[in-house]
Amino acid sequence: MAPTKQIETKPQVDPRDEPSAEWGWHGSFPKATQVMGWTIVFVLLAMLIGNHEGNVENLWLVGFAAVIAGMLVADIRRRRLSWRR
């Protein structure tokens, strides 16, 4: 009978660089990030409907929503094109 090979498993992240890799999962939540980001954009834009009289609030709400939406689109684009680089 031939001896079986033992597979050596190495963590993806070096524990010296990231101490948390030693005791647990080290990753991100890409789908949850997108869902919560777009939810925040929707809530910010929904706040445009209200009883405020000035437009300064509207500018800030639309500005924050545009910045967050831009970051989410950039994240989608980066994830889609990451394998090509």
N, CA, C and O atoms as a printed pandas DataFrame, in Angstrom:
     atom_number atom_name residue_name chain_id  residue_number  x_coord  y_coord  z_coord
0              1         N          MET        A               1    0.827   -1.164    0.000
1              2        CA          MET        A               1    0.000    0.000    0.000
2              3         C          MET        A               1    0.883    1.243    0.000
3              4         O          MET        A               1    1.840    1.338    0.769
4              5         N          ALA        A               2    0.551    2.199   -0.875
5              6        CA          ALA        A               2    1.354    3.424   -0.995
6              7         C          ALA        A               2    1.013    4.375    0.150
7              8         O          ALA        A               2   -0.142    4.469    0.564
8              9         N          PRO        A               3    2.015    5.072    0.652
9             10        CA          PRO        A               3    1.746    6.033    1.729
10            11         C          PRO        A               3    0.920    7.205    1.196
11            12         O          PRO        A               3    1.108    7.647    0.063
12            13         N          THR        A               4    0.027    7.688    2.010
13            14        CA          THR        A               4   -0.808    8.819    1.600
14            15         C          THR        A               4   -0.075   10.122    1.868
15            16         O          THR        A               4    0.666   10.254    2.842
16            17         N          LYS        A               5   -0.297   11.075    0.984
17            18        CA          LYS        A               5    0.328   12.382    1.140
18            19         C          LYS        A               5   -0.486   13.209    2.123
19            20         O          LYS        A               5   -1.716   13.186    2.117
20            21         N          GLN        A               6    0.212   13.916    2.941
21            22        CA          GLN        A               6   -0.457   14.825    3.861
22            23         C          GLN        A               6   -0.454   16.210    3.225
23            24         O          GLN        A               6    0.585   16.725    2.814
24            25         N          ILE        A               7   -1.617   16.783    3.159
25            26        CA          ILE        A               7   -1.758   18.106    2.565
26            27         C          ILE        A               7   -1.502   19.150    3.642
27            28         O          ILE        A               7   -2.121   19.138    4.705
28            29         N          GLU        A               8   -0.584   20.043    3.344
29            30        CA          GLU        A               8   -0.275   21.110    4.292
30            31         C          GLU        A               8   -1.177   22.307    3.997
31            32         O          GLU        A               8   -1.213   22.807    2.873
32            33         N          THR        A               9   -1.887   22.749    4.994
33            34        CA          THR        A               9   -2.760   23.900    4.809
34            35         C          THR        A               9   -2.096   25.135    5.409
35            36         O          THR        A               9   -1.582   25.117    6.528
36            37         N          LYS        A              10   -2.127   26.179    4.641
37            38        CA          LYS        A              10   -1.560   27.449    5.090
38            39         C          LYS        A              10   -2.652   28.505    5.052
39            40         O          LYS        A              10   -3.463   28.520    4.126
40            41         N          PRO        A              11   -2.684   29.373    6.027
41            42        CA          PRO        A              11   -3.687   30.440    5.977
42            43         C          PRO        A              11   -3.388   31.414    4.848
43            44         O          PRO        A              11   -2.230   31.616    4.481
44            45         N          GLN        A              12   -4.434   32.013    4.302
45            46        CA          GLN        A              12   -4.277   32.981    3.220
46            47         C          GLN        A              12   -3.568   34.242    3.705
47            48         O          GLN        A              12   -2.822   34.872    2.957
48            49         N          VAL        A              13   -3.807   34.598    4.952
49            50        CA          VAL        A              13   -3.248   35.818    5.516
50            51         C          VAL        A              13   -2.220   35.423    6.559
51            52         O          VAL        A              13   -2.473   34.553    7.391
52            53         N          ASP        A              14   -1.075   36.052    6.515
53            54        CA          ASP        A              14   -0.025   35.775    7.480
54            55         C          ASP        A              14   -0.418   36.355    8.841
55            56         O          ASP        A              14   -0.716   37.547    8.926
56            57         N          PRO        A              15   -0.427   35.555    9.898
57            58        CA          PRO        A              15   -0.811   36.065   11.216
58            59         C          PRO        A              15    0.089   37.197   11.721
59            60         O          PRO        A              15   -0.319   37.967   12.590
60            61         N          ARG        A              16    1.288   37.301   11.193
61            62        CA          ARG        A              16    2.151   38.413   11.607
62            63         C          ARG        A              16    1.644   39.733   11.039
63            64         O          ARG        A              16    1.811   40.787   11.655
64            65         N          ASP        A              17    1.023   39.670    9.858
65            66        CA          ASP        A              17    0.466   40.885    9.263
66            67         C          ASP        A              17   -0.900   41.226    9.845
67            68         O          ASP        A              17   -1.201   42.391   10.106
68            69         N          GLU        A              18   -1.706   40.221   10.040
69            70        CA          GLU        A              18   -3.066   40.393   10.561
70            71         C          GLU        A              18   -3.252   39.460   11.751
71            72         O          GLU        A              18   -3.523   38.275   11.559
72            73         N          PRO        A              19   -3.115   39.959   12.962
73            74        CA          PRO        A              19   -3.238   39.076   14.136
74            75         C          PRO        A              19   -4.586   38.372   14.238
75            76         O          PRO        A              19   -4.658   37.282   14.806
76            77         N          SER        A              20   -5.643   38.952   13.713
77            78        CA          SER        A              20   -6.960   38.325   13.823
78            79         C          SER        A              20   -7.067   37.064   12.972
79            80         O          SER        A              20   -7.966   36.255   13.203
80            81         N          ALA        A              21   -6.190   36.871   12.005
81            82        CA          ALA        A              21   -6.243   35.691   11.147
82            83         C          ALA        A              21   -5.941   34.415   11.942
83            84         O          ALA        A              21   -6.310   33.316   11.528
84            85         N          GLU        A              22   -5.281   34.570   13.063
85            86        CA          GLU        A              22   -4.918   33.425   13.877
86            87         C          GLU        A              22   -6.139   32.791   14.537
87            88         O          GLU        A              22   -6.183   31.571   14.690
88            89         N          TRP        A              23   -7.125   33.583   14.928
89            90        CA          TRP        A              23   -8.242   33.065   15.708
90            91         C          TRP        A              23   -9.560   33.044   14.971
91            92         O          TRP        A              23  -10.549   32.565   15.525
92            93         N          GLY        A              24   -9.626   33.542   13.741
93            94        CA          GLY        A              24  -10.934   33.520   13.097
94            95         C          GLY        A              24  -10.900   33.831   11.627
95            96         O          GLY        A              24   -9.846   33.933   10.999
96            97         N          TRP        A              25  -12.088   33.976   11.108
97            98        CA          TRP        A              25  -12.266   34.243    9.686
98            99         C          TRP        A              25  -11.802   35.652    9.367
99           100         O          TRP        A              25  -12.042   36.579   10.142
100          101         N          HIS        A              26  -11.145   35.818    8.239
101          102        CA          HIS        A              26  -10.614   37.114    7.851
102          103         C          HIS        A              26  -11.109   37.398    6.436
103          104         O          HIS        A              26  -10.525   36.924    5.461
104          105         N          GLY        A              27  -12.162   38.156    6.332
105          106        CA          GLY        A              27  -12.721   38.415    5.019
106          107         C          GLY        A              27  -13.668   39.587    5.048
107          108         O          GLY        A              27  -13.631   40.413    5.960
108          109         N          SER        A              28  -14.533   39.653    4.027
109          110        CA          SER        A              28  -15.486   40.754    3.940
110          111         C          SER        A              28  -16.844   40.197    3.519
111          112         O          SER        A              28  -16.984   39.013    3.213
112          113         N          PHE        A              29  -17.834   41.079    3.511
113          114        CA          PHE        A              29  -19.195   40.721    3.134
114          115         C          PHE        A              29  -19.578   41.530    1.899
115          116         O          PHE        A              29  -20.262   42.544    2.038
116          117         N          PRO        A              30  -19.163   41.124    0.691
117          118        CA          PRO        A              30  -19.402   41.960   -0.488
118          119         C          PRO        A              30  -20.878   42.162   -0.817
119          120         O          PRO        A              30  -21.265   43.271   -1.187
120          121         N          LYS        A              31  -21.708   41.140   -0.698
121          122        CA          LYS        A              31  -23.129   41.300   -1.031
122          123         C          LYS        A              31  -23.832   42.170    0.009
123          124         O          LYS        A              31  -24.640   43.028   -0.343
124          125         N          ALA        A              32  -23.531   41.953    1.272
125          126        CA          ALA        A              32  -24.157   42.750    2.326
126          127         C          ALA        A              32  -23.727   44.209    2.221
127          128         O          ALA        A              32  -24.521   45.110    2.493
128          129         N          THR        A              33  -22.495   44.445    1.834
129          130        CA          THR        A              33  -22.011   45.819    1.664
130          131         C          THR        A              33  -22.796   46.523    0.567
131          132         O          THR        A              33  -23.202   47.673    0.736
132          133         N          GLN        A              34  -23.012   45.849   -0.546
133          134        CA          GLN        A              34  -23.768   46.441   -1.646
134          135         C          GLN        A              34  -25.224   46.687   -1.247
135          136         O          GLN        A              34  -25.768   47.757   -1.519
136          137         N          VAL        A              35  -25.852   45.708   -0.609
137          138        CA          VAL        A              35  -27.255   45.858   -0.226
138          139         C          VAL        A              35  -27.424   47.012    0.754
139          140         O          VAL        A              35  -28.310   47.847    0.574
140          141         N          MET        A              36  -26.602   47.068    1.770
141          142        CA          MET        A              36  -26.725   48.136    2.765
142          143         C          MET        A              36  -26.370   49.491    2.159
143          144         O          MET        A              36  -26.991   50.499    2.496
144          145         N          GLY        A              37  -25.382   49.527    1.272
145          146        CA          GLY        A              37  -25.015   50.784    0.623
146          147         C          GLY        A              37  -26.154   51.355   -0.201
147          148         O          GLY        A              37  -26.462   52.542   -0.097
148          149         N          TRP        A              38  -26.785   50.518   -1.021
149          150        CA          TRP        A              38  -27.900   50.994   -1.842
150          151         C          TRP        A              38  -29.112   51.335   -0.983
151          152         O          TRP        A              38  -29.892   52.222   -1.333
152          153         N          THR        A              39  -29.275   50.641    0.135
153          154        CA          THR        A              39  -30.356   50.988    1.058
154          155         C          THR        A              39  -30.136   52.376    1.651
155          156         O          THR        A              39  -31.077   53.159    1.777
156          157         N          ILE        A              40  -28.914   52.673    2.007
157          158        CA          ILE        A              40  -28.589   53.998    2.554
158          159         C          ILE        A              40  -28.830   55.081    1.506
159          160         O          ILE        A              40  -29.357   56.147    1.824
160          161         N          VAL        A              41  -28.445   54.812    0.253
161          162        CA          VAL        A              41  -28.691   55.785   -0.821
162          163         C          VAL        A              41  -30.193   56.031   -0.958
163          164         O          VAL        A              41  -30.623   57.178   -1.077
164          165         N          PHE        A              42  -30.992   54.964   -0.943
165          166        CA          PHE        A              42  -32.443   55.109   -1.060
166          167         C          PHE        A              42  -33.015   55.911    0.116
167          168         O          PHE        A              42  -33.862   56.782   -0.082
168          169         N          VAL        A              43  -32.557   55.620    1.326
169          170        CA          VAL        A              43  -33.064   56.331    2.500
170          171         C          VAL        A              43  -32.687   57.815    2.433
171          172         O          VAL        A              43  -33.504   58.675    2.761
172          173         N          LEU        A              44  -31.473   58.112    2.017
173          174        CA          LEU        A              44  -31.069   59.520    1.894
174          175         C          LEU        A              44  -31.938   60.258    0.877
175          176         O          LEU        A              44  -32.347   61.395    1.114
176          177         N          LEU        A              45  -32.216   59.618   -0.239
177          178        CA          LEU        A              45  -33.045   60.263   -1.250
178          179         C          LEU        A              45  -34.513   60.339   -0.810
179          180         O          LEU        A              45  -35.231   61.254   -1.214
180          181         N          ALA        A              46  -34.960   59.392    0.007
181          182        CA          ALA        A              46  -36.323   59.446    0.526
182          183         C          ALA        A              46  -36.487   60.599    1.507
183          184         O          ALA        A              46  -37.596   61.099    1.694
184          185         N          MET        A              47  -35.398   61.024    2.131
185          186        CA          MET        A              47  -35.462   62.150    3.066
186          187         C          MET        A              47  -35.691   63.482    2.360
187          188         O          MET        A              47  -35.919   64.497    3.017
188          189         N          LEU        A              48  -35.633   63.489    1.042
189          190        CA          LEU        A              48  -35.934   64.719    0.306
190          191         C          LEU        A              48  -37.406   65.106    0.470
191          192         O          LEU        A              48  -37.766   66.280    0.378
192          193         N          ILE        A              49  -38.245   64.102    0.713
193          194        CA          ILE        A              49  -39.667   64.354    0.933
194          195         C          ILE        A              49  -39.834   64.710    2.404
195          196         O          ILE        A              49  -39.634   63.866    3.276
196          197         N          GLY        A              50  -40.195   65.937    2.675
197          198        CA          GLY        A              50  -40.345   66.338    4.067
198          199         C          GLY        A              50  -40.877   67.739    4.181
199          200         O          GLY        A              50  -41.329   68.330    3.200
200          201         N          ASN        A              51  -40.823   68.260    5.368
201          202        CA          ASN        A              51  -41.394   69.568    5.613
202          203         C          ASN        A              51  -40.339   70.670    5.718
203          204         O          ASN        A              51  -40.632   71.746    6.240
204          205         N          HIS        A              52  -39.125   70.428    5.237
205          206        CA          HIS        A              52  -38.114   71.478    5.299
206          207         C          HIS        A              52  -38.332   72.476    4.167
207          208         O          HIS        A              52  -38.832   72.125    3.099
208          209         N          GLU        A              53  -37.950   73.719    4.420
209          210        CA          GLU        A              53  -38.230   74.782    3.456
210          211         C          GLU        A              53  -37.030   75.130    2.594
211          212         O          GLU        A              53  -37.196   75.495    1.430
212          213         N          GLY        A              54  -35.823   75.025    3.138
213          214        CA          GLY        A              54  -34.634   75.413    2.380
214          215         C          GLY        A              54  -34.121   74.287    1.508
215          216         O          GLY        A              54  -34.506   73.129    1.670
216          217         N          ASN        A              55  -33.247   74.641    0.581
217          218        CA          ASN        A              55  -32.666   73.634   -0.303
218          219         C          ASN        A              55  -31.272   73.198    0.121
219          220         O          ASN        A              55  -30.679   72.323   -0.509
220          221         N          VAL        A              56  -30.746   73.797    1.177
221          222        CA          VAL        A              56  -29.417   73.394    1.636
222          223         C          VAL        A              56  -29.431   71.933    2.074
223          224         O          VAL        A              56  -28.510   71.176    1.767
224          225         N          GLU        A              57  -30.476   71.545    2.789
225          226        CA          GLU        A              57  -30.593   70.154    3.219
226          227         C          GLU        A              57  -30.665   69.215    2.024
227          228         O          GLU        A              57  -30.070   68.138    2.027
228          229         N          ASN        A              58  -31.401   69.641    1.004
229          230        CA          ASN        A              58  -31.527   68.815   -0.205
230          231         C          ASN        A              58  -30.177   68.625   -0.880
231          232         O          ASN        A              58  -29.862   67.530   -1.345
232          233         N          LEU        A              59  -29.386   69.679   -0.934
233          234        CA          LEU        A              59  -28.059   69.576   -1.562
234          235         C          LEU        A              59  -27.168   68.593   -0.807
235          236         O          LEU        A              59  -26.466   67.789   -1.419
236          237         N          TRP        A              60  -27.199   68.662    0.520
237          238        CA          TRP        A              60  -26.383   67.740    1.310
238          239         C          TRP        A              60  -26.854   66.297    1.137
239          240         O          TRP        A              60  -26.035   65.390    0.985
240          241         N          LEU        A              61  -28.159   66.084    1.160
241          242        CA          LEU        A              61  -28.686   64.731    1.007
242          243         C          LEU        A              61  -28.338   64.141   -0.355
243          244         O          LEU        A              61  -27.891   62.998   -0.449
244          245         N          VAL        A              62  -28.545   64.922   -1.403
245          246        CA          VAL        A              62  -28.229   64.445   -2.754
246          247         C          VAL        A              62  -26.720   64.264   -2.905
247          248         O          VAL        A              62  -26.270   63.322   -3.557
248          249         N          GLY        A              63  -25.943   65.158   -2.308
249          250        CA          GLY        A              63  -24.484   65.042   -2.389
250          251         C          GLY        A              63  -23.974   63.772   -1.728
251          252         O          GLY        A              63  -23.175   63.040   -2.312
252          253         N          PHE        A              64  -24.437   63.509   -0.500
253          254        CA          PHE        A              64  -24.017   62.281    0.187
254          255         C          PHE        A              64  -24.483   61.045   -0.572
255          256         O          PHE        A              64  -23.726   60.083   -0.703
256          257         N          ALA        A              65  -25.711   61.054   -1.070
257          258        CA          ALA        A              65  -26.226   59.909   -1.826
258          259         C          ALA        A              65  -25.399   59.688   -3.093
259          260         O          ALA        A              65  -25.118   58.544   -3.452
260          261         N          ALA        A              66  -25.008   60.766   -3.774
261          262        CA          ALA        A              66  -24.211   60.639   -5.001
262          263         C          ALA        A              66  -22.820   60.083   -4.699
263          264         O          ALA        A              66  -22.307   59.251   -5.448
264          265         N          VAL        A              67  -22.219   60.535   -3.618
265          266        CA          VAL        A              67  -20.882   60.040   -3.252
266          267         C          VAL        A              67  -20.939   58.552   -2.913
267          268         O          VAL        A              67  -20.098   57.777   -3.368
268          269         N          ILE        A              68  -21.930   58.152   -2.115
269          270        CA          ILE        A              68  -22.058   56.741   -1.742
270          271         C          ILE        A              68  -22.370   55.888   -2.971
271          272         O          ILE        A              68  -21.808   54.804   -3.126
272          273         N          ALA        A              69  -23.258   56.363   -3.843
273          274        CA          ALA        A              69  -23.579   55.615   -5.065
274          275         C          ALA        A              69  -22.344   55.489   -5.960
275          276         O          ALA        A              69  -22.113   54.436   -6.553
276          277         N          GLY        A              70  -21.561   56.549   -6.058
277          278        CA          GLY        A              70  -20.321   56.483   -6.842
278          279         C          GLY        A              70  -19.349   55.458   -6.290
279          280         O          GLY        A              70  -18.711   54.728   -7.050
280          281         N          MET        A              71  -19.232   55.400   -4.977
281          282        CA          MET        A              71  -18.346   54.408   -4.358
282          283         C          MET        A              71  -18.853   52.989   -4.599
283          284         O          MET        A              71  -18.056   52.077   -4.821
284          285         N          LEU        A              72  -20.168   52.797   -4.558
285          286        CA          LEU        A              72  -20.729   51.471   -4.802
286          287         C          LEU        A              72  -20.537   51.039   -6.254
287          288         O          LEU        A              72  -20.227   49.877   -6.520
288          289         N          VAL        A              73  -20.716   51.957   -7.185
289          290        CA          VAL        A              73  -20.498   51.640   -8.601
290          291         C          VAL        A              73  -19.021   51.329   -8.850
291          292         O          VAL        A              73  -18.699   50.404   -9.595
292          293         N          ALA        A              74  -18.130   52.096   -8.231
293          294        CA          ALA        A              74  -16.694   51.829   -8.376
294          295         C          ALA        A              74  -16.339   50.458   -7.806
295          296         O          ALA        A              74  -15.495   49.754   -8.359
296          297         N          ASP        A              75  -16.980   50.078   -6.704
297          298        CA          ASP        A              75  -16.734   48.762   -6.115
298          299         C          ASP        A              75  -17.213   47.652   -7.045
299          300         O          ASP        A              75  -16.524   46.646   -7.219
300          301         N          ILE        A              76  -18.391   47.830   -7.642
301          302        CA          ILE        A              76  -18.902   46.841   -8.596
302          303         C          ILE        A              76  -17.955   46.720   -9.785
303          304         O          ILE        A              76  -17.638   45.617  -10.231
304          305         N          ARG        A              77  -17.513   47.857  -10.288
305          306        CA          ARG        A              77  -16.609   47.847  -11.451
306          307         C          ARG        A              77  -15.275   47.198  -11.110
307          308         O          ARG        A              77  -14.727   46.440  -11.910
308          309         N          ARG        A              78  -14.749   47.497   -9.917
309          310        CA          ARG        A              78  -13.471   46.915   -9.492
310          311         C          ARG        A              78  -13.590   45.399   -9.355
311          312         O          ARG        A              78  -12.688   44.668   -9.764
312          313         N          ARG        A              79  -14.674   44.932   -8.795
313          314        CA          ARG        A              79  -14.863   43.483   -8.624
314          315         C          ARG        A              79  -15.052   42.793   -9.975
315          316         O          ARG        A              79  -14.582   41.672  -10.171
316          317         N          ARG        A              80  -15.733   43.451  -10.898
317          318        CA          ARG        A              80  -15.992   42.832  -12.200
318          319         C          ARG        A              80  -14.721   42.765  -13.045
319          320         O          ARG        A              80  -14.528   41.806  -13.792
320          321         N          LEU        A              81  -13.863   43.759  -12.937
321          322        CA          LEU        A              81  -12.676   43.819  -13.791
322          323         C          LEU        A              81  -11.411   43.357  -13.103
323          324         O          LEU        A              81  -10.338   43.431  -13.701
324          325         N          SER        A              82  -11.492   42.878  -11.857
325          326        CA          SER        A              82  -10.287   42.517  -11.120
326          327         C          SER        A              82   -9.542   41.335  -11.737
327          328         O          SER        A              82   -8.316   41.270  -11.646
328          329         N          TRP        A              83  -10.252   40.410  -12.357
329          330        CA          TRP        A              83   -9.594   39.243  -12.936
330          331         C          TRP        A              83   -8.874   39.562  -14.229
331          332         O          TRP        A              83   -8.053   38.762  -14.677
332          333         N          ARG        A              84   -9.149   40.697  -14.845
333          334        CA          ARG        A              84   -8.531   41.046  -16.119
334          335         C          ARG        A              84   -7.185   41.729  -15.956
335          336         O          ARG        A              84   -6.415   41.809  -16.913
336          337         N          ARG        A              85   -6.895   42.212  -14.788
337          338        CA          ARG        A              85   -5.650   42.971  -14.594
338          339         C          ARG        A              85   -4.518   42.110  -14.186
339          340         O          ARG        A              85   -3.408   42.603  -13.986
